[in-house]
């Protein structure tokens, strides 16, 4: 008979084992998420996606740390919105923003280093990582106490209407320039314009210059700091166009030049000329812009329509039309991935706080100030000495009908390959090759030997035929049909590798926009009726991209230039004008990048190329003496006219055939 045990008897080995096992199961089950995380298993994926396949669970899995749903739960809409590329923690679109950018390599390196391969100190990495709680700029860093010692505003580079300033203070919507010696500062009228009338200098409510003592009394000892570089595009929506980004980036690039402009007329009326100091080192890295501010442009141009009487207040309102800034929504994200857009509502939020904000660096673009100061666009001797463009030598800057946004191209020096970072970023976004000739690259033969493929030109025709009324000029229907048919025939004959007929409306949806930009960026020849729908031609391959801004690096490679393969000729933009009309926006933009340009009037054209060659003209081209472009004759003011452009299609096709053959590498 077994011996009986009382409840106070010590536990047996079997009982202790069961107790420890039960406690272990309880602890692991109670802390299931932490337990699964130790072995690298996402608990939500197990309880939701895996068990859902067994019919045992339907719980929403939530979001991954990158803001997307787990892979098992993603659908077409998720991939369209967030993308299907790999994202890593602390990186932008799967690309490190810190060490990769600072070392001069990686996908975002060109956004920070205009010079290409210059090394950056480790301490510079902290300045380029944006705002966060643990790395880069912390929340604490955004609060500063300056007491009586306010930071003075300094001029980094300046030409009328386009200025780079450090330490600008904004309070209640007013910009303040703080300086004790006003003779060393440009007049505020050369920096900006009145928010009510861009033809006049700014009011005191817009821009004001103060001494340090006056500013200390007005602002107090504390302020909030807006770190990084801010682009400030002044003016309303009517004053913007697609070249806003181009001119801002050109001004931004002047910071990395060995000859920045510091010539201006001070507020005291003195003309200050300060040539750059040759002993001053170049900035090793130029931080990418973090935001573009449109203080006078609202987010939407159409009003918000509230629900009517008796309607469900939760009903989604009708879509609103975004205000015009001249920039396609995807372009800024693709070419400038660090750039965020602020509009009137965002700027008003800062003004309503009644707190001084210190903007670390501001790149100001004001077309009203640039227009008023046309005669001072190119007054810096260092800029004139650094410029070797023949077109700029022949024409008086600012007086030959140049677009007003062209001021920084004359008044500010910049590396020759200044536009390369923006185009390179766009090509990476589009997953396109840098050299877009059809058939580029090499293939392998049967015996494993490399066999060079024949490279053929790519032609993009920007058509406005299907554009809505008021979108701009377009060809006559019969000329359009003949031109498309002729280009397709050249493609069938093997003269052209690819022919793309693109829509000109800049508000095309995202998939079509990507196809459009990919075709233009790879094109050898872009042609179409005149207008801003040709502005994307600046993303064609620029011959200046291959030029290094570092003189030492260029000198070291001078001996290898003879052995290096010859660079292909520059791409070509062909613009069709109606008789009696000519504007220089597209011509000025592409030629500033070394891209060839050809203006057409019916059956005649005038080529202006970046490389020296004999200028050829067609029938009656001798009417334009010396092969120069005619005087600028702008379209009549008012709404955009749907002007019909007559064109000698046979002459255009002959020229396309000739230019295509000579633009092969």
C-alpha positions as CSV (number, residue, x, y, z in Angstrom):
1,X,0.0,0.0,0.0
2,X,1.6,3.3,-1.1
3,X,2.6,5.7,1.6
4,X,0.2,8.6,1.9
5,X,1.7,12.2,1.8
6,X,0.3,15.3,3.4
7,X,-0.1,18.6,1.6
8,X,2.8,20.0,3.5
9,X,5.2,17.4,2.2
10,X,8.1,18.7,0.0
11,X,7.5,18.5,-3.8
12,X,8.7,15.6,-5.8
13,X,11.0,15.9,-8.7
14,X,8.1,15.3,-11.1
15,X,6.1,18.1,-9.6
16,X,9.1,20.5,-9.8
17,X,9.6,19.7,-13.5
18,X,5.9,20.3,-14.3
19,X,6.0,23.6,-12.4
20,X,9.1,24.9,-14.2
21,X,7.7,23.8,-17.6
22,X,4.4,25.6,-16.9
23,X,6.1,28.8,-15.8
24,X,8.3,28.7,-18.9
25,X,5.3,28.3,-21.2
26,X,3.5,31.1,-19.4
27,X,6.4,33.6,-19.7
28,X,6.9,32.8,-23.4
29,X,3.2,33.1,-24.2
30,X,2.7,36.2,-22.2
31,X,5.6,37.9,-23.9
32,X,5.0,36.3,-27.3
33,X,6.0,39.3,-29.4
34,X,9.3,39.8,-27.6
35,X,10.0,36.1,-27.7
36,X,9.5,35.8,-31.4
37,X,11.5,38.9,-32.0
38,X,14.5,37.3,-30.4
39,X,14.6,34.6,-33.1
40,X,14.0,37.2,-35.9
41,X,10.3,36.3,-36.5
42,X,7.8,39.0,-37.0
43,X,4.9,38.1,-34.6
44,X,2.3,39.9,-36.7
45,X,3.3,38.1,-39.8
46,X,2.9,34.8,-37.9
47,X,-0.4,35.6,-36.3
48,X,-1.9,37.3,-39.4
49,X,-0.5,36.3,-42.7
50,X,0.6,32.7,-41.9
51,X,-2.3,31.8,-39.8
52,X,-4.7,33.5,-42.3
53,X,-3.5,31.0,-44.9
54,X,-4.6,28.3,-42.6
55,X,-7.9,30.0,-41.9
56,X,-7.0,30.6,-38.3
57,X,-6.4,34.3,-38.2
58,X,-7.6,37.5,-39.9
59,X,-6.0,40.2,-37.7
60,X,-4.6,43.3,-39.6
61,X,-0.8,43.0,-39.5
62,X,-0.2,46.8,-39.2
63,X,2.9,48.4,-40.7
64,X,6.5,47.6,-40.9
65,X,9.1,50.0,-39.6
66,X,9.5,51.5,-43.1
67,X,5.8,52.6,-43.1
68,X,4.6,49.8,-45.5
69,X,2.6,46.8,-44.9
70,X,4.3,43.4,-44.6
71,X,5.2,41.8,-48.0
72,X,2.5,39.1,-47.6
73,X,-0.2,41.8,-47.3
74,X,0.9,44.2,-50.1
75,X,-1.2,44.7,-53.2
76,X,-1.0,46.7,-56.5
77,X,-2.1,49.9,-54.8
78,X,0.5,49.5,-52.1
79,X,3.3,49.1,-54.6
80,X,2.0,52.0,-56.7
81,X,2.0,54.4,-53.7
82,X,5.0,53.3,-51.7
83,X,7.0,51.5,-54.4
84,X,8.4,48.0,-54.5
85,X,12.0,48.7,-53.9
86,X,13.9,47.8,-50.8
87,X,13.9,50.3,-48.0
88,X,16.5,50.2,-45.1
89,X,16.3,52.0,-41.8
90,X,18.0,55.4,-41.9
91,X,18.1,55.5,-45.7
92,X,16.2,57.3,-48.5
93,X,14.6,54.9,-50.9
94,X,17.1,52.3,-49.9
95,X,20.1,54.5,-50.3
96,X,22.2,55.7,-47.4
97,X,22.2,59.5,-47.0
98,X,25.2,59.7,-44.7
99,X,28.4,57.9,-45.4
100,X,27.6,57.1,-49.1
101,X,26.8,60.7,-49.9
102,X,29.8,62.1,-48.0
103,X,32.3,59.7,-49.6
104,X,31.4,60.8,-53.1
105,X,29.8,57.6,-54.1
106,X,26.4,56.1,-53.9
107,X,23.1,57.2,-55.4
108,X,22.8,60.4,-53.4
109,X,26.4,61.5,-53.5
110,X,25.9,63.8,-56.5
111,X,23.2,65.6,-54.6
112,X,25.8,66.8,-52.1
113,X,29.1,66.9,-53.9
114,X,29.0,69.0,-57.1
115,X,32.7,68.3,-57.6
116,X,32.3,64.6,-57.9
117,X,35.1,62.8,-56.1
118,X,36.2,65.1,-53.3
119,X,36.4,63.6,-49.8
120,X,34.4,64.9,-46.9
121,X,35.3,64.8,-43.2
122,X,33.2,62.5,-41.0
123,X,31.8,65.4,-39.1
124,X,30.1,66.6,-42.2
125,X,27.9,63.5,-42.3
126,X,25.8,64.8,-39.4
127,X,24.8,67.9,-41.3
128,X,23.1,65.9,-44.1
129,X,20.9,63.5,-42.3
130,X,17.8,65.6,-41.9
131,X,15.9,66.0,-38.7
132,X,15.4,63.0,-36.3
133,X,15.3,62.2,-32.6
134,X,18.6,60.4,-32.4
135,X,20.9,61.2,-35.3
136,X,21.6,64.3,-37.4
137,X,19.7,67.4,-36.2
138,X,17.8,66.6,-33.0
139,X,14.8,68.4,-31.6
140,X,17.0,70.1,-29.1
141,X,19.1,71.6,-31.9
142,X,16.1,73.4,-33.3
143,X,15.9,75.6,-30.3
144,X,18.6,78.2,-29.9
145,X,19.4,80.9,-27.3
146,X,21.4,83.7,-28.8
147,X,20.9,86.3,-26.0
148,X,22.2,89.6,-27.3
149,X,24.6,88.0,-29.8
150,X,22.5,87.5,-32.8
151,X,24.1,85.8,-35.9
152,X,24.7,88.3,-38.7
153,X,23.4,87.7,-42.1
154,X,26.2,87.0,-44.7
155,X,26.1,87.1,-48.5
156,X,27.4,83.9,-50.0
157,X,26.6,84.9,-53.6
158,X,24.4,87.5,-55.3
159,X,23.2,88.8,-58.5
160,X,20.0,90.9,-58.8
161,X,17.0,88.6,-58.0
162,X,19.1,85.5,-57.1
163,X,20.9,85.5,-53.8
164,X,22.4,83.0,-51.3
165,X,22.2,84.2,-47.8
166,X,23.2,82.7,-44.5
167,X,21.3,83.4,-41.2
168,X,18.1,85.1,-42.4
169,X,15.5,85.6,-39.7
170,X,11.7,85.3,-40.4
171,X,9.2,86.7,-37.9
172,X,5.4,87.1,-38.5
173,X,6.0,86.4,-42.3
174,X,8.7,89.1,-42.6
175,X,12.3,88.4,-43.6
176,X,15.0,90.2,-41.7
177,X,18.6,90.8,-42.8
178,X,20.7,91.5,-39.8
179,X,24.0,93.3,-40.4
180,X,25.8,96.1,-38.7
181,X,27.6,97.3,-41.8
182,X,24.9,97.9,-44.4
183,X,27.5,99.0,-47.0
184,X,28.5,95.3,-47.4
185,X,25.0,94.1,-48.1
186,X,23.0,94.4,-51.3
187,X,19.9,96.5,-51.2
188,X,16.8,94.6,-50.2
189,X,15.3,95.8,-53.5
190,X,18.0,93.7,-55.3
191,X,17.1,90.7,-53.3
192,X,13.3,90.6,-53.4
193,X,10.2,92.5,-54.4
194,X,6.9,93.6,-53.0
195,X,4.5,90.7,-52.3
196,X,1.7,92.9,-53.8
197,X,3.5,94.3,-56.8
198,X,6.6,92.5,-58.1
199,X,7.7,95.5,-60.2
200,X,8.4,97.4,-57.0
201,X,11.0,96.9,-54.2
202,X,9.8,95.1,-51.1
203,X,7.7,96.8,-48.4
204,X,8.8,96.8,-44.8
205,X,6.3,94.0,-44.2
206,X,8.2,91.9,-46.7
207,X,11.9,92.4,-46.2
208,X,13.7,94.6,-43.7
209,X,17.3,95.3,-42.8
210,X,18.3,95.7,-39.1
211,X,21.4,96.1,-37.0
212,X,22.2,93.5,-34.4
213,X,21.2,95.7,-31.5
214,X,17.8,96.6,-33.0
215,X,17.2,92.9,-33.9
216,X,18.1,91.8,-30.3
217,X,15.6,94.2,-28.9
218,X,12.9,93.2,-31.3
219,X,13.3,89.4,-31.3
220,X,14.4,88.7,-27.7
221,X,17.0,86.1,-26.6
222,X,15.4,82.9,-28.1
223,X,14.6,81.6,-31.5
224,X,13.8,78.4,-33.4
225,X,16.2,77.3,-36.1
226,X,15.3,75.9,-39.5
227,X,18.4,73.8,-40.4
228,X,19.8,73.2,-43.8
229,X,19.3,74.9,-47.1
230,X,15.9,76.4,-48.0
231,X,15.0,77.5,-51.5
232,X,12.7,80.5,-51.5
233,X,10.7,81.1,-54.7
234,X,9.1,84.5,-54.3
235,X,6.2,85.6,-56.5
236,X,2.7,84.3,-57.2
237,X,1.7,81.4,-59.4
238,X,1.5,83.5,-62.6
239,X,5.2,84.4,-62.3
240,X,6.4,80.7,-62.1
241,X,7.3,78.4,-64.9
242,X,9.2,75.1,-65.4
243,X,12.6,77.0,-65.2
244,X,12.1,77.9,-61.5
245,X,14.0,74.7,-60.4
246,X,16.7,75.2,-63.0
247,X,17.5,78.8,-61.9
248,X,17.3,77.9,-58.2
249,X,19.7,75.0,-58.6
250,X,22.0,77.1,-60.7
251,X,22.1,79.7,-57.9
252,X,22.6,76.9,-55.4
253,X,25.5,75.5,-57.4
254,X,27.3,78.8,-57.2
255,X,28.3,78.0,-53.6
256,X,30.7,75.3,-54.9
257,X,32.3,77.6,-57.4
258,X,35.9,78.8,-57.0
259,X,34.7,82.3,-58.1
260,X,31.4,83.1,-56.4
261,X,30.0,86.5,-57.2
262,X,30.2,89.2,-54.5
263,X,29.6,92.2,-56.7
264,X,26.6,94.3,-55.9
265,X,25.3,97.8,-55.2
266,X,24.9,98.3,-51.4
267,X,22.0,99.9,-49.6
268,X,24.2,103.0,-49.3
269,X,24.5,103.2,-53.1
270,X,28.1,102.0,-53.3
271,X,29.2,99.5,-55.9
272,X,31.0,96.8,-54.0
273,X,33.3,94.5,-56.0
274,X,35.1,91.8,-54.0
275,X,36.9,89.3,-56.2
276,X,37.1,85.8,-54.7
277,X,40.2,84.9,-52.6
278,X,42.2,82.4,-54.4
279,X,43.5,81.0,-51.1
280,X,40.1,80.3,-49.7
281,X,39.3,76.6,-50.0
282,X,36.4,75.3,-52.0
283,X,33.6,73.8,-49.9
284,X,34.2,70.1,-49.7
285,X,30.5,69.3,-49.9
286,X,27.4,71.4,-50.8
287,X,24.4,70.2,-48.7
288,X,21.4,69.3,-50.7
289,X,18.3,71.6,-50.4
290,X,15.8,70.3,-47.8
291,X,12.8,72.4,-48.8
292,X,11.4,74.8,-51.4
293,X,9.2,77.5,-50.0
294,X,6.4,79.2,-52.0
295,X,5.2,81.8,-49.5
296,X,2.7,83.5,-51.9
297,X,1.3,80.3,-53.6
298,X,-1.4,78.3,-51.9
299,X,-1.5,74.5,-52.1
300,X,-4.6,74.5,-54.1
301,X,-5.9,77.0,-56.7
302,X,-9.5,75.7,-56.5
303,X,-11.6,76.4,-53.4
304,X,-12.7,73.8,-50.9
305,X,-16.4,73.0,-51.3
306,X,-18.1,72.0,-48.1
307,X,-21.0,69.5,-48.1
308,X,-24.4,71.1,-48.9
309,X,-27.5,71.0,-46.8
310,X,-28.7,67.5,-46.3
311,X,-25.5,65.9,-47.6
312,X,-23.5,63.5,-45.6
313,X,-20.6,65.5,-43.9
314,X,-18.4,62.4,-44.2
315,X,-18.7,62.3,-48.0
316,X,-15.3,62.9,-49.6
317,X,-15.2,66.4,-51.2
318,X,-14.5,66.8,-54.9
319,X,-10.8,66.8,-55.9
320,X,-9.1,70.2,-55.8
321,X,-6.7,71.5,-58.4
322,X,-3.2,72.1,-57.2
323,X,-1.8,75.6,-57.6
324,X,0.6,76.0,-60.5
325,X,4.3,76.2,-59.6
326,X,5.8,75.2,-63.0
327,X,7.0,72.0,-61.5
328,X,5.5,68.6,-62.1
329,X,4.8,66.9,-58.7
330,X,7.0,64.0,-59.5
331,X,10.0,66.0,-60.9
332,X,11.0,67.4,-57.6
333,X,10.8,64.0,-55.9
334,X,12.8,62.3,-58.6
335,X,15.5,64.9,-59.3
336,X,15.7,66.4,-55.8
337,X,14.7,63.6,-53.4
338,X,15.5,65.6,-50.3
339,X,13.3,68.5,-51.3
340,X,10.1,69.2,-49.5
341,X,7.5,71.8,-50.6
342,X,6.0,74.5,-48.3
343,X,3.1,76.6,-49.5
344,X,1.3,79.7,-48.2
345,X,-0.5,77.7,-45.6
346,X,2.8,76.3,-44.2
347,X,4.4,79.7,-44.2
348,X,1.4,81.2,-42.5
349,X,1.7,78.6,-39.7
350,X,5.2,79.9,-38.9
351,X,4.0,83.5,-39.1
352,X,1.1,82.8,-36.7
353,X,3.5,81.5,-34.0
354,X,4.9,85.0,-33.6
355,X,8.3,83.4,-32.9
356,X,11.6,84.3,-34.7
357,X,12.9,81.5,-37.0
358,X,16.5,81.5,-38.0
359,X,16.9,80.1,-41.5
360,X,20.4,78.6,-41.7
361,X,20.8,79.2,-45.5
362,X,18.4,80.6,-48.0
363,X,18.6,80.6,-51.8
364,X,16.3,83.4,-52.9
365,X,14.8,83.6,-56.4
366,X,12.8,86.8,-57.2
367,X,12.1,87.6,-60.8
368,X,10.9,91.1,-60.1
369,X,14.2,92.0,-58.6
370,X,16.0,90.3,-61.4
371,X,14.0,92.3,-64.0
372,X,14.7,95.6,-62.2
373,X,18.4,94.8,-62.1
374,X,19.1,93.6,-65.6
375,X,21.9,96.0,-66.2
376,X,23.8,94.6,-63.2
377,X,23.5,90.9,-64.1
378,X,27.1,90.4,-65.1
379,X,29.1,93.0,-63.1
380,X,31.4,90.6,-61.3
381,X,34.9,90.5,-62.9
382,X,35.5,87.0,-61.6
383,X,32.4,85.7,-63.3
384,X,33.4,87.3,-66.6
385,X,36.9,85.8,-66.4
386,X,35.5,82.4,-65.7
387,X,33.0,82.4,-68.5
388,X,34.1,81.0,-71.9
389,X,30.8,80.6,-73.6
390,X,30.9,82.3,-77.0
391,X,27.2,83.2,-77.1
392,X,27.6,85.1,-73.8
393,X,30.6,87.0,-75.2
394,X,28.6,88.2,-78.3
395,X,25.6,89.4,-76.4
396,X,25.2,92.1,-73.8
397,X,23.8,90.2,-70.7
398,X,20.2,91.1,-69.9
399,X,19.7,93.3,-72.9
400,X,19.1,90.7,-75.7
401,X,15.8,89.3,-74.6
402,X,17.2,86.7,-72.2
403,X,14.6,85.3,-69.9
404,X,14.5,86.9,-66.5
405,X,15.3,83.6,-64.8
406,X,18.6,83.7,-66.6
407,X,20.2,86.2,-64.2
408,X,22.3,83.6,-62.2
409,X,23.7,82.2,-65.5
410,X,25.3,85.6,-66.1
411,X,26.0,87.0,-62.6
412,X,27.1,83.8,-60.7
413,X,29.9,81.4,-61.5
414,X,29.4,77.7,-61.1
415,X,31.1,74.4,-62.1
416,X,30.6,73.4,-65.7
417,X,29.0,70.2,-64.6
418,X,26.7,71.8,-62.2
419,X,23.5,70.3,-63.6
420,X,24.9,66.7,-63.6
421,X,23.6,65.8,-60.1
422,X,20.0,66.6,-60.9
423,X,20.0,64.7,-64.2
424,X,21.8,61.7,-62.6
425,X,19.3,61.6,-59.8
426,X,16.4,61.6,-62.4
427,X,18.1,58.8,-64.4
428,X,18.4,56.7,-61.3
429,X,14.8,57.2,-60.5
430,X,13.8,56.2,-64.0
431,X,16.3,53.3,-64.0
432,X,17.7,54.7,-67.3
433,X,21.2,54.6,-68.6
434,X,23.2,57.8,-68.6
435,X,23.9,57.4,-72.4
436,X,20.5,56.8,-74.0
437,X,21.4,55.9,-77.5
438,X,19.3,53.0,-78.8
439,X,21.4,49.8,-78.9
440,X,24.0,51.1,-76.5
441,X,26.4,48.6,-75.0
442,X,28.0,45.4,-76.2
443,X,26.8,41.8,-76.7
444,X,28.6,38.5,-76.8
445,X,29.2,36.5,-80.0
446,X,29.0,32.8,-80.3
447,X,32.8,32.5,-79.4
448,X,32.4,34.7,-76.3
449,X,34.0,37.7,-77.9
450,X,32.6,41.2,-77.3
451,X,30.7,42.5,-80.2
452,X,29.8,46.2,-80.2
453,X,26.2,47.0,-81.0
454,X,25.3,49.7,-83.5
455,X,24.1,52.8,-81.6
456,X,21.2,54.7,-83.2
457,X,19.7,58.1,-82.4
458,X,16.6,58.4,-80.3
459,X,14.1,61.1,-81.4
460,X,11.2,62.5,-79.2
461,X,8.5,64.6,-80.8
462,X,6.5,66.6,-78.2
463,X,3.0,66.9,-79.7
464,X,0.4,69.3,-78.5
465,X,-2.4,68.1,-80.8
466,X,-4.3,66.4,-78.0
467,X,-3.6,69.0,-75.4
468,X,-6.6,70.9,-73.9
469,X,-7.6,74.3,-75.2
470,X,-5.2,77.0,-73.9
471,X,-2.3,74.7,-73.4
472,X,-0.1,76.2,-76.1
473,X,0.9,76.3,-79.7
474,X,0.5,73.2,-81.9
475,X,1.1,72.2,-85.5
476,X,-1.5,72.1,-88.2
477,X,-3.2,68.6,-88.2
478,X,-1.9,67.7,-91.6
479,X,1.7,68.8,-90.8
480,X,1.5,66.8,-87.5
481,X,0.3,63.6,-89.3
482,X,3.0,63.9,-92.0
483,X,5.7,64.6,-89.4
484,X,4.8,61.5,-87.4
485,X,4.6,59.3,-90.5
486,X,7.9,60.6,-91.7
487,X,9.7,59.9,-88.4
488,X,8.2,56.4,-88.2
489,X,9.5,55.8,-91.8
490,X,13.0,56.9,-90.7
491,X,12.8,54.5,-87.8
492,X,11.7,51.7,-90.2
493,X,14.6,52.5,-92.5
494,X,17.1,52.2,-89.6
495,X,18.1,55.8,-89.6
496,X,16.6,56.3,-86.1
497,X,16.7,53.8,-83.3
498,X,13.6,54.9,-81.5
499,X,10.8,57.4,-82.2
500,X,8.6,58.7,-79.3
501,X,5.5,60.8,-79.8
502,X,4.9,62.4,-76.4
503,X,2.1,64.5,-75.0
504,X,3.1,68.0,-74.1
505,X,0.8,68.6,-71.2
506,X,2.9,68.7,-68.0
507,X,0.1,67.3,-65.9
508,X,0.2,63.8,-67.3
509,X,-0.3,60.9,-64.8
510,X,2.7,59.3,-63.0
511,X,3.2,56.2,-65.3
512,X,3.0,58.4,-68.5
513,X,5.3,61.0,-66.9
514,X,8.0,58.4,-66.2
515,X,7.8,57.2,-69.8
516,X,7.9,60.7,-71.1
517,X,10.9,61.8,-69.0
518,X,12.7,58.6,-69.8
519,X,12.3,59.2,-73.6
520,X,13.4,62.8,-73.3
521,X,16.4,62.1,-71.1
522,X,17.7,59.4,-73.6
523,X,16.9,61.4,-76.7
524,X,19.4,62.6,-79.3
525,X,16.9,65.0,-80.9
526,X,13.8,66.6,-79.3
527,X,11.5,68.6,-81.5
528,X,8.1,70.3,-81.1
529,X,6.2,73.5,-81.3
530,X,7.5,76.3,-79.0
531,X,6.4,76.6,-75.4
532,X,7.2,75.4,-71.9
533,X,6.3,71.8,-72.8
534,X,9.8,71.6,-74.2
535,X,11.4,72.7,-70.9
536,X,12.1,69.1,-70.0
537,X,14.8,69.1,-72.7
538,X,17.2,70.3,-70.1
539,X,17.4,66.7,-69.0
540,X,18.9,65.5,-72.3
541,X,22.6,64.5,-72.0
542,X,24.7,67.6,-71.5
543,X,28.3,67.6,-72.9
544,X,29.3,69.5,-69.8
545,X,28.6,66.6,-67.5
546,X,31.9,64.9,-68.3
547,X,33.9,68.0,-67.3
548,X,35.4,68.1,-63.9
549,X,35.2,71.1,-61.7
550,X,38.4,70.2,-59.9
551,X,41.3,71.8,-61.8
552,X,43.9,69.4,-60.3
553,X,41.9,66.3,-61.3
554,X,41.5,67.7,-64.8
555,X,45.2,68.4,-65.1
556,X,46.1,64.9,-63.9
557,X,44.0,63.4,-66.6
558,X,45.1,65.6,-69.5
559,X,47.6,63.1,-70.7
560,X,44.9,60.4,-71.1
561,X,42.6,62.5,-73.2
562,X,44.1,61.4,-76.5
563,X,43.5,57.7,-75.6
564,X,40.0,58.2,-74.2
565,X,37.0,57.5,-76.5
566,X,35.6,60.6,-78.2
567,X,32.6,62.0,-76.6
568,X,29.4,61.9,-78.7
569,X,28.1,65.2,-80.2
570,X,25.7,67.2,-78.2
571,X,22.0,66.4,-78.4
572,X,19.7,68.8,-80.3
573,X,16.5,70.7,-79.6
574,X,14.4,71.8,-82.6
575,X,11.7,74.3,-81.8
576,X,9.0,75.4,-84.2
577,X,7.8,79.0,-84.2
578,X,4.9,80.7,-86.0
579,X,6.0,83.5,-88.3
580,X,6.7,86.7,-86.4
581,X,7.2,85.1,-83.0
582,X,10.3,84.1,-81.1
583,X,11.1,83.6,-77.4
584,X,14.4,82.6,-76.0
585,X,13.5,80.5,-72.9
586,X,14.1,77.1,-74.4
587,X,17.1,78.2,-76.4
588,X,18.8,79.9,-73.4
589,X,18.2,76.9,-71.1
590,X,19.6,74.2,-73.4
591,X,22.5,76.2,-74.6
592,X,23.5,77.0,-71.1
593,X,24.0,73.2,-70.7
594,X,25.9,72.8,-74.0
595,X,23.0,71.3,-75.9
596,X,22.6,72.4,-79.5
597,X,19.5,74.4,-80.5
598,X,17.7,75.0,-83.8
599,X,14.9,77.5,-84.3
600,X,12.4,76.9,-87.2
601,X,10.0,79.2,-89.1
602,X,8.1,77.2,-91.6
603,X,10.8,76.0,-94.1
604,X,13.8,77.8,-92.7
605,X,15.9,77.4,-89.6
606,X,18.9,78.9,-87.8
607,X,21.1,76.4,-85.9
608,X,23.0,77.7,-82.9
609,X,25.3,74.9,-81.7
610,X,27.6,74.6,-78.7
611,X,30.4,73.1,-80.8
612,X,32.1,75.1,-83.6
613,X,30.9,74.0,-87.0
614,X,29.6,75.5,-90.3
615,X,26.1,76.9,-89.8
616,X,23.9,75.5,-92.5
617,X,20.6,77.0,-93.5
618,X,17.7,76.0,-95.7
619,X,15.7,78.0,-98.3
620,X,15.6,81.7,-97.5
621,X,17.7,81.3,-94.4
622,X,20.0,84.0,-95.7
623,X,17.3,86.5,-94.7
624,X,18.6,86.1,-91.2
625,X,22.0,87.8,-91.5
626,X,25.0,86.0,-89.9
627,X,23.0,83.1,-88.8
628,X,21.9,84.9,-85.6
629,X,18.5,84.5,-84.0
630,X,16.0,87.4,-84.6
631,X,14.9,89.8,-82.0
632,X,12.6,88.5,-79.3
633,X,9.0,88.9,-80.2
634,X,6.8,87.6,-77.4
635,X,3.2,86.3,-78.0
636,X,0.5,88.8,-77.1
637,X,-0.3,89.1,-73.4
638,X,-3.3,87.4,-71.9
639,X,-4.3,83.7,-71.9
640,X,-2.1,81.2,-73.7
641,X,-3.1,81.1,-77.4
642,X,-3.6,77.8,-79.3
643,X,-1.5,79.2,-82.2
644,X,-1.3,76.9,-85.2
645,X,2.3,76.6,-86.5
646,X,3.0,76.0,-90.2
647,X,5.9,73.7,-90.9
648,X,7.8,72.5,-94.0
649,X,7.7,68.8,-92.9
650,X,10.0,67.6,-95.8
651,X,12.7,70.1,-94.7
652,X,12.4,69.0,-91.1
653,X,12.7,65.3,-92.0
654,X,15.7,66.0,-94.2
655,X,17.4,67.9,-91.3
656,X,16.5,65.1,-88.9
657,X,18.1,62.6,-91.2
658,X,21.3,64.7,-91.5
659,X,21.6,65.5,-87.8
660,X,20.9,61.9,-86.8
661,X,23.8,60.7,-88.9
662,X,26.3,63.2,-87.5
663,X,25.3,62.8,-83.9
664,X,26.3,59.2,-83.6
665,X,29.3,58.5,-81.4
